[in-house]
Amino acid sequence: MAASAPDAIEVEVAFALPERQCVVALRVRQGTTAREAVAMAGLEARFPELPAATFSEADLGLFGRRLRDPEAQPLKAGDRVEVYRPLKIDPKAVRAERAAARTR
């Protein structure tokens, strides 16, 4: 949805895989939430190999800070919404395994 000039702001939506990344610049209406911006970015079309839930259910952040409630987080001009991939390996478990291996 294109926003009209008086109430529009510019934001970015970013997503990355290990081998490639995508940053989509959007012009949205004021009051658009982080989750709405991700839907508008059309990432599922840019990454057809991934399930749509990768984007509709993903954790989101702004400039590296995870959002607690992306459905209610209104964006400000210049915000960069980041779509986070789920972790394949729990970092806490990896550290615990390394520590256990050192004590053996």
Number of C-alpha atoms within 10 A of each C-alpha: 8 10 14 11 10 8 11 17 20 17 19 21 25 21 19 14 10 5 5 7 10 13 15 17 15 20 19 25 21 16 15 17 20 29 23 18 25 25 14 16 18 14 22 17 10 10 17 9 8 12 10 15 9 16 22 16 11 17 18 27 21 19 11 11 10 15 16 11 13 21 14 14 16 15 24 17 14 12 17 22 28 24 24 19 14 10 7 6 8 9 10 9 10 11 11 11 11 11 11 10 9 8 6 5
